[in-house]
Structure formats: structure tokens, C-alpha cells
């Protein structure tokens, strides 16, 4: 429609996304702001403002993709994590609020040297470097395209001089001692795959999600290898699935009977982070 107003476009967008998301109005606002280049506050302050037909066409195209289940952050190319605006592409897992629990715990350790395993978008590495100005971080990932996104985020937040990204399998080429190893590894079990939301199952990178038959393949490998590079008294923080607390504690006890381990809950009270200290 030629001459569609901001207010009309937002009503149309919210209606279009009603069946797709719990926050249809907010997502409509986000997509319209992305399309027009105007802040959401401006759009909300001037609902009578008329939109260019080209902008309306682009907006509706984005609405169609979102309504079909394509993730919002991949449409806008951005997501907020730990108060930081991060670049995301389909090459990386979309950072989620639950992972902020891991960052909180890592910051409490006040490490000087950290390894972020499977860094993906670099969200954990960048958040730690931003909030710990004296800390150096190594971010590893097997995906070269993911590392390019992570490097862009480090530059965006002016911490690239303190983060060194390495393409490798877990921590294979690294030597210690380091103070802390953190990871948000793939932990979706084979039997859970069909229950994932369509937008995750069909659009986010499988390599960042697939944890093998029981979801613990990468976690097992990290538990076995992390002590090699940790200093005495160093710690490992691993994000886990909400049902994996007991299984991961059992793994620790089997592999490292003398290690100290604890499960931390997220803000929703679900098991979220395994902490192990040697």
C-alpha cells in the first residue's frame, strides 16, 4: 500500500507475527526500525509518519521470512547479549540470555587468562574482555566463518587487541597454564532434536547444537582435556542443558574424583552451568 504509515505498518506486522512469536509487536518494531534505519523510539513517537513504498516492500519481505520461522537476529544481523550489541550471521549460534549466567560466573573468578572454547559469535569472549580490562582471552572454534564473526565483534567493541582467535578442535593446540576455561558447547541429545523449536532446528548451525546420542559428547571431551591447560586451582565452566546436571556431575566424579564440582542454576532456576575446579 502506497503511503502506509508507521502505525499501520506496526499493526500489520504484529498481526502477521502473532502465531510466530510471543512478542509480535516488539519484533514488528525491530524489523521496521531495521528496514527504515530509524530508532524504535522515533517510530513510536511518530506513528503517523508515512513510509516510502520501497521500505514497505522490504519490511513485508522480512515479515514473511520471520513468519516462516526464520530467526529475528539473522534478519537484522544483530542481537543484544550482556548489554552488548553483537553481530550474528547464520554461521553462528544466536547468543541467548541463559548464557549470561556463564559470563556472570566467569567474571566472579576475575581471571587474567581465559580460554573460550567454541567461541561462535565471540559473545562470551567479548563480554569478558569488555568487563575485565586486564584479561586476555583465547577464543577457539572449528568454524572459520564463525571466527570471522567473532573477530568482527571483538573489533566492534574494541577488545581485539586482547582476544586471540584460533581455528582448532576444542583446545588441541593450546598450552597452559590458564586461569579459566569456559564453554557453551553443543549439548542437544539426539532424542531432543525433534523437540527443538523449528527456528533453531532448521536455521541455526547443527555443529553448534548436536551433542551426540546423549548430548554429552563434547562435554566429556572437555572434562578430560581441560585440566591439561589449567593452572592448579583453575576452573572450568561449561553451559549444560536443563536436564543434564546430574549426568555431568556423575561424569566429573568418574573422571576426576578429587575435583570440586557444582551445578549453577540460571535465573529461571534450571540447571545451566557446570563448574569444576582442580
Buried (B, 14 or more C-beta within 10 A) or exposed (E): EEEBBBBBBBBBBBEBBEEBBEEBBBBBBBBBBBBBEBEBEEBEEEEEBBBEEEBBEBBBEBBEBBBEBBBBBBBBEBBEBBEBEBBBBBBBBBBEEBBBBBBBBBBEBEBEBBBBBBBBBBBBBBBBBBBBEEBBBBBBBBBEEBBBBBBBBBBBBEBBEBBBBBEBEBBEEBEBEBBBBBBBBBBBBEEBBEEEEEBBBEBBBEBBBBBBEBBBBBBBBBBEBBBEBBBEEBBBBBBBBBEBBEBBBEBBEEEBEEBEBEBBEBEEEBBBBBBBBB
